[in-house]
Amino acid sequence: MRILIIQHEDGTGPGLVGDRLAALGAELDLRHPWNGEDLPADLSGHDALIVLGGAQAAYEPIGWWPPVFELLREAVRRDLPTLAICLGAQLLAVACGGEVRRAARSEVGLCTPVRYPTPDDLFDTLPVGARTVQWHGDEISVLPDGAVPLMHCADGFPHQAYRMGSRVWAVQFHPEVLAAETRLWSVSDPIIDAEAVLDDIAAAENELRRVWGAFSERWYALAADPAIASAAPAPPAASAATALSAAPTATAGSAATAEPVS
């Protein structure tokens, strides 16, 4: 399986997710448009897509956003196996007609997302109470038409995970991240109570490896199984075919210079 992975800045690579996929035999085509690398014109040469996080905002006029939007819309149209992470989840929302805004507060550190009562082949295997890492200052305020909500946080941020079609998944949190990455992020993006936050993540590292490593392997298995493509209806055609062709302006402020990684 050949997987296109789009990375938006240095220090925000595929991490644990990439390690597990490579161990399963996936060919990872990692592209760095922030460093001048071209993105493919379409996904005809790839079997799956991963869009990673970054400190940019989905509503900013970033030069490589238009081709990323097009690739995400193509993935939705084709129901191509996709995992959009944090900023990637926000970009998917915007690409398909949803909305992203500056959140009232940042969400940084360990979090325990809660499942919505919606069946899903990927998320049904997550253990109840599984923790994950959050590091973002923007939020998805409106999901695209046809999106299926999958997870939320009890203290806010209702769109922690969602699905388009049957195999395009998006998560606001970071299944790919462990303690080493967050320690680097805390240097470039200072946070309150940094040592306590980092110590909590380090203490949970074995759990994070177990839970999100298994999640990555489950995503790979579903991506490799063409039978899954018919397990759920595709989103309404209009939500993909008439999606935005350019990023909208912010609905609540603008991204700060030291924006948390999204």
N, C-alpha and C positions, 0 to 999 in steps of 0.2 A: 504494500500500500504506500503510495506517494502522497505525503501531506505537505501542503503549503502552509508555512508558519510566518506570520507577519509580526515583526518586532518593531516597536516605535521609538525606542531609545536604548542607549547603553544601560546594562544592568537590569533589564526586564525581560530576560530570555525565558524559554519554555520550562526550565527548571525540572522539578520532579515529574511533571507531565511528560516533558520531552524525554527524560531518562527512561521512564517506563515504556513509552511508545517505541523508542529505539531498541530497547531490550526485547521487545516483541517482534522486531524485524521491520518496523516501519522505516521508510526512507523520508527523512526530514529535510525539506527544502526551505531553509530558513532565510528569509529576505529582510534586509535592513534599509527600508526606504529613507529613513532619517539620515543614513550615511551615503545616500546617492544611488543605492541599488534600485534597479527597475523592478516593478511588479509585473507579473504576467498579464496579458491583455484579457485573458479569461481563464477558466478553471479546467479547460479541456485536457490539460496535461497532468491533472492532479485528481486524487481520489477523495480527498478530504481537505478541510480548511481549519486552521486555528488562528485567531486574531488575539494578540496579547494586550496587556495593559501599558500604561504610560502616563506621564505627567500632563500631557496635553488635554484639551477639552474637545468633546465631539462637536461642539458648536463653534470652535475656532476655525479660521480660514487656513488650515494646514495644507500645504501643497499636495501631499499624497492622499488626502481624504477622498477626493472624487474617485480615483481608481479603487480604493478600498471599499467605498460605498457600492460601486458596480460589482465587485467580486462578491460582496455579501448578498446583494440582491440576486445575483446569479445563483448563489448557493441556496437561497430560499426558493427560487423558481424551480430548481432541479432537485430540491430536497437532498442536497449533497451533505454528507456528514460534516458537521461544523461544531467547533467549540469556541465561543467568543467570551473572553475573560476580561472583566472589569471595564476598562476603557473600550475593549472590544465589544462587550455587551452593550455599551452606550452607543457605539458606532452602528451596531446592528439595528438598534432601536431607531436611530435617526435615519438610517438608510431606508427603512421600511415604513417611515411615516410617523414614528413615535416622537417623544420629546425628552430632552435632557436639560437639566438646569443645575445651577449651583445649589448644593444642599445647605440647609440651615446650619448644619454642623458637619464636621468631618467624622468619618468612621474609621478608626485605626486600632489595630490589635486583634485579639481573638474575639470571635463572635460565634454564636450558636444559631444558625438559621433554622427556621421552622418550616416544615412542609405544608403546602396547601393540600387539601384532600383531592388531588388530581392524579390519576394513575400515570406513571411514566416509566418506561423501560430502563432508563439510566438512573433516575433518582430513587426509584423504589428499592434499590439495593443499598442505599445509604443507611447506616445505623442511626437510630433515633438519638438525638443529642450530640451528633458529630460536630466538632468545632472546626473552624477554618479561620484564615487570616483575612482581615479587611485592611484596605489602605486607600481611601478615596475621599474626595471632597465634592464631587458632582454626583448626581443621582438621576436615574430614569424616572421622570415624573409621569409620563404617559406611555404605556406599551403600544406597539403597533397593532393595527387591526389583525385579528387572527392569532395573536400571541397567546400562549397557554401559560398562566402564572404557575410556578412550581414551588418557590420558597419566598419567605419574608423574614424580617427580624421583628421580634416582639416589641422592641423599643423604637420602631420606625423603619424606614427604608423598605417599603412593601414589595419592591421588585428585585429580590435577591437572585432569583433564577427564573428563566422562562424558556419556552420552546416555540419554534416556528415549524410548522409541518410536523414531521415525525423524527427528523434527525438533525435539526439545527438547534443547538442548545446554547444558552447564554447564562453566565453567572457574574454577579457583581463582585463576588469575593475572589480570592486567589488560591485555587487548588494547587498551583504550581510552586508556591512559595514556602520556604522554610526559614529557619532563624538567620542563616548567613545573609540571605537576600535582604531581609528586613533591617538587619544591622547596617548594611550599606545604605539603604533608603533613608534611615534615620539621620545619616550624616548629611546627605544632600537635601533632606526635607525634615528639618528639626521638628520634633513633636513634644507635647507636654508629657511629663513622666516617662520619658523615653526608656530609661533603664528598667522600670517596672514592666512596661509593655513588652520589651525585648526579652526579659527574663521569663515572662509568661509564655511567649511563643517558643523559646528554647526548651522550656519544661514540657511543652506539648509536642515536641518534635516527633517522638516515636508514634504518637497517635496520628499526627498529620501525615506522616509517611504511610502508615497503614491504611488510613481511610481514603486519602486522596490518591495514593498509589493504586488502590483497588478501583477507585472511581475512574482513573485514567485507563486502566486495563478494560474495564467494562465499556467505556466509550469506544475503545478500539474494537472490541468484539462486536458492538452494535454497528459501528461504521463499516466493518468488514462483512456484515450480514445483509445482503440485498433484500431479504424477506422483510426486514424491518421497515423498508420504504413504504410498504402498503399497510402498515399497522395503524396509522393515524391519518386523517384527512389533511391534505395540504391547506395552507392558509388561503383566504380569498385571493383571487388573481389580482385584484386591484391593489391589495396591500403590498405586493411585490412589484407589479408591472408599472404602477403609477407612483412609486416611492420617490422621495426627494432626490433631485439630481445634484444638489449642493447643500452644504451644512447651513442650518438656520442660525439666526442670531440668538444669543443667550436670552432666556426668559427670566433669569434672576441673577443679575450681576455678571461678572466676567471672571475668567480664571486668574488666580493670583500667581505671582512669580514662583513662589515656593509651594505650588499646588501638590497635595499628596498624589502619589502614583495612583492611577485609576485602573 
